[in-house]
Amino acid sequence: MTNEDKEVAISSETIELLNRRRSIRKFSEKPVSNAHLDALLGAAMRAPTSSNIQAYSVIVIRDKKILAEVYPIVNNQEHVLNAPVFLCFCADLTRMEKAIIARGGSMDENPLEIGLVSSIDASLVGMSAYLTAESLGMSGVMIGAVRNDPSEMARILKLPNKVYVVFGMVLGWPAEAPKQKPRMDPGTTVHYDLYGNQKDERSLVEKLESYDVELANHYTSINKVTTPDSWTNDISKKFANPSRKELRAQLKMRGFDWL
Ligand SMILES: Cc1cc2nc3c(=O)[nH]c(=O)nc-3n(C[C@H](O)[C@H](O)[C@H](O)COP(=O)(O)O)c2cc1C
């Protein structure tokens, strides 16, 4: 064993912040100031962006009437209705389209790549905003359920064509301290040089079985109904059947013809 291989406790403020984070869905009455929002969004937009395209827009929603309209789209998630602030992270092709069309070109040549990079760009800004908020003592939860109905989200938020909401984010000052949900071990999710070279040499079936047990124990400890095959059962129930059947057609209508 070399010195490098010896276990050394490496830490930093960012590592500590990530290691203690979990989604928060209950918030205190303390308002989120515009100064906090400006600071966290300004920092978030330093996120890397593919070819410097910056193919995203963020919509900051405080208007309770708008949240009431979004509420049914997200299957009545109370934390969205009561959000101190709700951010919508959008893939936005309007600025690049303007540049390309002004030079006689067309965006239609690269629909897959452009659809992907704009969605990745929006996600990187969103995660950066989330972490910056955490660094300020705020917290929240991402909301993918806005993709239940991209057309309705577009109507409510007056989105032009070539813009869709990739995900939303509830942010505020936390008023709950839930237990952290366990993650799969890096021995399951990290590979060295070649796929399959992993620190944990057990079979995938064995690894999933132990994660199922770990997650089931977690859910039991917080009085949440679960099954012994917790993760594999949840994932099969959720993704083995068609979900968001209209998503492809609706994104195509918005100008994201990339699937
Ligand atoms: C893109 C994305 C969409 C999500 N959508 C929702 C959502 O609609 N509602 C919700 O309550 N949580 C949502 N979550 C939160 C996840 O359920 C949560 O991150 C996951 O269960 C792990 O729990 P943790 O964040 O507490 O560690 C979403 C997370 C991500 C990354």
The ligand as an ORCA input file, in Angstrom:
! r2SCAN-3c Opt
* xyz 0 1
  C     -34.819     16.501    -11.164
  C     -35.463     16.187     -9.837
  C     -36.839     16.220     -9.726
  C     -37.458     15.994     -8.488
  N     -38.812     16.110     -8.397
  C     -39.409     16.043     -7.188
  C     -40.804     16.344     -7.040
  O     -41.521     16.609     -8.001
  N     -41.317     16.325     -5.781
  C     -40.569     16.056     -4.680
  O     -41.105     16.091     -3.556
  N     -39.241     15.745     -4.780
  C     -38.647     15.762     -6.004
  N     -37.303     15.528     -6.123
  C     -36.515     15.208     -4.932
  C     -36.094     13.732     -4.924
  O     -37.211     12.924     -4.627
  C     -34.983     13.565     -3.880
  O     -33.863     14.345     -4.250
  C     -34.558     12.100     -3.754
  O     -35.620     11.298     -3.297
  C     -33.390     11.935     -2.781
  O     -33.721     12.488     -1.516
  P     -32.834     13.659     -0.863
  O     -32.774     14.803     -1.854
  O     -33.541     14.051      0.389
  O     -31.478     13.081     -0.610
  C     -36.674     15.696     -7.347
  C     -35.287     15.640     -7.485
  C     -34.685     15.874     -8.697
  C     -33.171     15.820     -8.810
*
